[in-house]
Amino acid sequence: PHVAQLTNDGVYVTVRNGQRLTPARGSVLYGAGHRWVMYNEVVETTAGKQMREITAIQPSWMTDVAPHFYKYTGVDNDDGGEKKKRTDNSTSDKDRKKVRRLF
């Protein structure tokens, strides 16, 4: 599974390699502003690289579904989502990237 996080400028950045993507214009999630998404495919168009087969997720779901790929390292409650204790025992929520790909 591929995961991306919404940035302040409205573009998604992939967790694995920092690639900048947008949802495909025909997607129901286009312009919806969900903080975290999982997608299946990237297509290159004249409008840039776009994600297809996309769904909104909570970041902590990735450690439940694929703990061998992802590690949840923070608290995410920006959209009323789940709260989990940070693995580094810090209470700070300054780090916006809370899911990382292990390999």
N, C-alpha and C positions, 0 to 999 in steps of 0.2 A: 504494500500500500504506500502511496505517495501522500505526503502531508505538507500543507503550506499554511503560513500565518499571514494575516492581513497587516500591512504596514500603515503608518499614518498618512501616506500619500495615496492610499486606496489600491495599491498593488500588492499581490501576494508574493511572498518569498518562500521558496521551498526549504524544508528543514534539512534535507540532505546536502544540497550544494549551493544554496543561496540564489537559485535561479529566479528571476522576476517573471511572474505570470499574471494573467487575468482570466476570469471565467469567460467561456465562449459567450458571445452575444445572445445566442439562442437559449442559454441556460436560465432556469428560474432563479438561480443564485447570482446572476449578473447584476451588479449594483446593490445587492442585498446587504453587504457589509458584515457577513459572519466572520468572526475573528479567526477561526480555524476551519480548514476544509481538507477533505481527503479526495483525491482524484485518481483516475485511471490512465488518462492519456493526455499528451501535450501535442497540439497541432500548431504549425507555424503558418500564420496568415499575413495578409498585408497590414493588419492591425497589430501584429506582434505575436508572441507565443501565448496560446490560450489553452486553458484546462478544459477537458471534456470528461463526461461521466463523473460529476462532482457532487459531493454531499457535505453538509455542515456537520461538524463533530465537536465534541469536548476533547481537549488535549489528553486528559487522563485515560480516555478510552483506548488510546494506542498502546499503553502499557498493559492493559487488560487483554487486548486482542493479539498483540505481537510484542511481548516483553523481550524477545530475543532480538528485536530490531530497534525498539524505542525505550528511552528512559524518561520518566516524568520528573522534572527538576524544580517545579514551582507551584505556585498557587494561581489558579485562573478563575476569577469570579467576575470578570468584566461584563459578562452578559447573563449574570445570575447562575453561572455554571457551578461546577463542583469545586470544593476546596480540599486540598490535601497538604499535609505538612511538607515543607521543603526538605529535600534529602540532605542539604548541607546545614540543617538546623537554624538557618537564618530566617528572620521574620520579615526581611525586606522584600518588596515586590517590584524593585527597580528593573530587574532583568526581564525584558519582554519575551525572550525566547525561552520557552519552558519545556519544550519537547525536543529531544535531539536523537538523531539516528545513530545507533551504536556502531554500524559499519556500512 
